Amino acid sequence: MLKGLTKLRKEILNLIERSKVPLCAEEIYQNLDEKPNLSSVYRGLCYLEEREMIKSITFDGNTRYFFKATEHPRHYLYCKMCGRLEAFDICFANRIQKELEKKHDYKILDHIFYFVGICSECRKKLSEQ
């Protein structure tokens, strides 16, 4: 066990590891058994990310979403209206990785890929207006 992995950090890590989609700090806070202050959640996330136990991404430039660090890259659909995230497993990046590495003399270690759009529920709401 890592030194400094407190009960709160373990719980944060467990929540992230069980989630199928990235979670923002507020979502993590809402799902914690005990409710520390939100700054403790942010400090816990920073600790876990610095130790490469989790990773983060922003879809809208404002909110950071956290997900488990795995061997397999993650891919997401992000609704720019409601913020809903959905993971998908189709990966075409692997097909072009070797070509990119050769062309740019670069060793690719990881990738995160996402599409930004509008989900079906938000499109339906728009059409009803």
Disulfide bonds with the S-S distance in Angstrom:
none
